[in-house]
Amino acid sequence: MPNNRRVATGLAALLLNFVIPTSFAADEKLCPLSSPTALLSKEARGVIRHTFQLSSPREATEFAFLQGGESLVISHRGCEYRVLTILINTESESSAASDTRVGYRHAARQLLKVAELTPTNAAFFRTAAKALSSTAEGRALPKYDRPLSLSEVEGMTATVTLVESGRKGAEYHSLIELSRGPF
């Protein structure tokens, strides 16, 4: 039996050191997207403080504080689809947090501010803001966490989802998800 235990230990070491890392590397090679890059920069007008941290080849987190008192947390992820989850906190919103129309309008205004800070993606953010604003103006009361289709070009779809919006203490927040793909 001691030989069987040595063989099993040796096989486990082989798997852990060579086979498993190789399979992860193969998965990374299959991903059509490159590593995420920052949307904003420290030099962008209105950005007081900015950080970007890559947590894996397919995930990153970006933090920014803006002159108007807003803070942004942007989560980048994806392989086949590029997904951005944006948490926007503001100090100024006087309307009640329970009205979803207000939530959609607020999120649209905040995405327009983000569009000003990221010229290379400004059109995408403006399109998403327009979809949120149009939903707020519709007849039916909008619900949160429903993807809104933005476009389909060359087999790729783009959506915006207002996951939630409302007041937390003195701040008003919007959690927005943007998705594009498949790449």
Number of C-alpha atoms within 10 A of each C-alpha: 6 7 8 9 10 11 12 12 12 12 12 12 12 12 13 12 11 10 13 12 12 13 11 11 11 11 11 15 11 11 15 13 18 12 16 23 14 17 16 24 16 14 11 15 12 16 18 15 15 19 14 20 15 16 12 10 14 17 19 20 20 20 18 20 19 18 11 12 12 19 21 21 19 23 20 24 22 22 21 14 18 19 20 21 20 23 20 24 23 19 15 12 16 9 13 12 16 11 14 19 22 19 29 28 19 24 25 27 16 20 25 18 18 21 22 18 20 16 14 11 14 17 14 18 22 19 20 28 26 18 19 25 20 13 19 21 13 10 7 9 11 18 16 16 14 12 15 16 14 18 14 12 8 8 9 12 16 22 20 25 21 25 17 18 25 21 19 10 7 11 14 22 25 24 22 24 21 21 20 20 18 16 14
